Amino acid sequence: MEAMDAAFPRSVRGALKLARLAVAVAAFVCFVASRSHEAYTALAVMEALVTLLFFLLYLLKLDKKLTWLFWPLADIFNSVVAALFLLIVGLFAVIIKTNHGTLAGGVLGLVLLVLCVVDAVVLFQKISISRPRERNTPAK
């Protein structure tokens, strides 16, 4: 088995993960530069880290090796929870807008919210509920 999925970054799911990562880093930079509340910065960092971990999981095909968890469902759960947090924090940052950096970070947070929802929908469409889950067969 090949160690890396070179086609993943060019797929829709890979491009969404990379876009989420880039927007989360940009939001982090805006929040840090504007010295916004720590909660804004922490959410941007957590979103970037978790997205990077899921990207690496799929890129390195670890989801096929670590079969003890159904990774696409965990990814959907992560996207939905992140979207809820981003909705709250993004709206607070945009409404309060203590300065331009906080406003820009809040807008990027709301863009990130949309990317999370799109990612969850794409993943949900990829998972077929009626199809049985694939298992690796043990070597004989």
N, C-alpha and C positions, 0 to 999 in steps of 0.2 A: 504494500500500500504506500502510495506517495505521501510524504510527510506534510506537504503544504497544498492547499487548494488555490492555485494561482488565478483561477477564474473568479473566485469569490469577491475580490475588491471591485471587479468590473460588473458584477451582478447587481440587480436592483437592491437586494438586501445589503450587500456590501457597500454600495454607494450610499444607502440610507445611514448605515452605521458610521461611515466616514463623514457624512454631512452632520450627523448628530455630534460626533466628536469635535469637528471644527467649530460648530456653533457654540458648543459648551465651553470650549477653550476661549473663544472670543468673548462670551458672556463673562467668564471668569476674569479675563483681562480688564474688561470694562468695570466690573465690580471692584477689583483690587485697585485700579487706577483712580477710581472715584472715592475710595475709602468708604464703601457702602457697608451696611450691616453684615456681620459675619455669617448670618444665615444665608444670605444671597451667595456669598463666596463659597460656603460649604456645599450648597446644593449644586453649584456649577462644577465644583471639583468632583463631587460624588458622581454626577452624571457623566462626566468625562471618563472617570476611572472605570465605572461599570460598563459603559459603552465600549471602551478599549478592551476590557476583559472579554466581553461577548464577541467582539470583532476577532480577537486572537483565538478564542475558542473555535470559531467557525473556520478561520484561516488555517489553523494548524490541525484541523479535523479532529479536535479533541472531543467534540460532541459524539463522534462515532466510537471513540475509545472508552469514554466515560458514560456507559449506558445505564448507570444507576439513577439517572435523572432524565426526564424528558425535556431536553434543553429548549426546544422551540416554545414550549408552554411556559417555562421559566422566563424566557426572553419576553414573551407577551406580557406576563405578570409584571416584569420590570418596567416595560414601556408604559403600561397603564398606571402603575404607581408613580413613576417619574412624571407622567403627564399631569396627574393630580397635584403633586407638589409644585410642578412648574406653573400650573394655573394659579395657584395661591400666591406663590412668591413673585411670579411675573406681574400679576395684577397689583400686588402691593408695591412693587418697585416702580411700575408705571404711574400708579395713582399718587404715591407719595412724592416721587421724583425729586429727591433732595438736591440733585444736581444732574448735569447732562450725562455723566457716566452711568449713574444709576438708571436713568431713563433708557439709555442705550442698552444696558444689560438687561433691563426688564423686557424691552422689545425683543432682544435676542432670546430671552427665556420663553417668550410667547411663540417665537418661531420654532424654538426647540420643542415646545409643546406640540405643535403641528407635526413636526418630524416624528415625534414619539407615537402619535396617533396613527400616522401613515405607516410607520414601521410595524405597529401592532396589527393593523388591518392586513398588510401584506403577509405577515407571518401567519395570521389566522386563516387567510385564504390558502396558504400553502399546506396547512395541516388539514388533512381530511379526517373527519371524525369517524366515518364509517370504515376507513382502511385500518387494518391491524398494524400495530407498531412493529417496525422491523427490529429484529434482534440479531446480534452476531452469533453465528454458530460456533460452538467450541471446536478447537482443532482436535483431530483424532490421532 
